[in-house]
Amino acid sequence: MVRETDGNGSGVNRRQLLRSAGVAAAGLALGTGVASASGFGVSTSDHTISSWDGTDLAATLYVPDGSEPHPTVLMTHGWGAFRQSPLTAPKALTYAKNGYTVLTYDSRGFGASGGTVGLDGPRETKDAKALIDWLAKRPEVALEGTGNPKIGMDGISYAGGIQFQAAAADDRIDAIVPRITWNDLTYSLAPNGVIKSGWLTILLGLGTIGTTDGDSDSQVTDRLYDWYKDAVWNNEIPDDAEQAFEDRSVAYKDGFDTPAFLVQGWDDTLFKPNEALRTYRQLRDAGVDTRLAFYEGGHAVEEIAVPLDAREHMNDLAVSWMDRHVRGTSGTVSQTTSYLKQRDEWRTDSQWPPADVSKQGYDLGTANRDGEATIEQWSWWHDTEVTYTWTVGEDVEVVGTPELDLSFDVHGDEARLFFNLQHNGENINDVGEVYRIGTSGTNRIRFSYPTLQRFLSKGDKLGLQISVSNPFYLNSRDADGVTVRASESRVLLPQR
């Protein structure tokens, strides 16, 4: 039975979490299902591995045909899923077909593994180290030295976060491929101070589903339920949660030095594209060998429809990365790789954004305005949104990270604002950005919008929509609306 109260006997009803409308769709996006992974010159065997504290971890070993030892890849799965999920098992098979021994495992508390889910914390980090110890004793695994296998890690989302944790703690990991994962978990769940309530609810629901075996309590740590309750009640992330998120985020890991190939979805509404870009710049500035790729997908419905050839392209790049850093051969991966949605093609560049990009300002004071400059969440007199639109004067490509430099009169104690850049009336990538202004009166804010790529033609309409309400976030409870000071506001677009 799923337990319905927190550790104090009151609080979040977990059955209500399971009824959340987005849980089923999110499960599809995260790959909750079963994928076959046998044949193709590869043998598989299931194992139960005792971890550092005696917790049993369920795992599958993929071994290429042949008697010689092979370099190895360690993989787990997304939040609420398991090692056979279709966003994990096919990647493992790809590596094995390319001459790698692969170990996939159910993360602690998920699938068939025991223990309590700790959100890629110290216990999960020790699990990864224990699994590497186990692999180092296997005849199928090539070694660099005693107890030191030639090994890399790959995986999506939750399985991306553990790669940074494990590689920071274990120098035996030679390379990582974190896909659609976070840079700063506080930003992921409460960007610029605005709580992403839709995703919080979905993730907690998926975690509950993924850890329920039919006759026991949830194996998600009660701290996650407590944090959720406090965040929703107080409309801000609790301090202890923020510290835990910081401890689990590469943004705060000075000295991280493991080569990383970062793969990120343009459409990701949980871990926005700028998260991978921030990690990329952080590691590059530290002198770490790093590459970056953007594709159409992520934590979004677009992930379900990613074509097979696009997945194969990204997997081939990942194999090349492992060839370069784990196998020790001449694998080549371009500095940045981008999928161009409008042209259905891939492009490589030597840097991000490309060298010939510069910022172009679009003043709100010269734009066409659809709606009143004053917007309020609850009002008989004012709408909840206003849109500013410009006519594009020439063919351009927008590529890079836009900036919003905006001024508002805040009429209540605070404001929580929601922004979307639009192309011909449609949101670009439907990712958007949010911002909390914590004081009343006139406020000027400047912040980065999620990185993007879009071709604009002469005569197209470029827009900025500003709103005080969004169903996927927690709106302000203390706001009396804002007035946009258009003459003091602008959008800075990276374009060429």
Secondary structure by P-SEA (a helix, b strand, c coil): cccccccccccccaaaaaaccaaaaaaaaaccbbbbbccccbbbbbbbbbccccbbbbbbbbbccccbbbbbccccccccccccccccaaaaaaaaaaccbbbbbccccccccccccccccaaaaaaaaaaaaaaaacccbbbcccccccbbbbbcaaaaaaaaaaaaccccccbbbbcccccccccccccccccaaaaaaaaaaaaaaacccccccccccaaaaaaaaaaaacccccaaaaaaaaaaccccccccccccbbbbbcccccccaaaaaaaaaaaaaacccbbbbbcccccccccccccaaaaaaaaaaaaaaaaacccccccccccbbbbbccccbbbbbcccccccbbbbbbbcccccccccccccccccccccbbbbbbccccbbbbccbbbbbccccccccbbbbbbbbbcccccccccbbbbbbccccbbbbbbbcccbbbbbccccccccccccccccccccccccbbbbccccbbbbbbcc
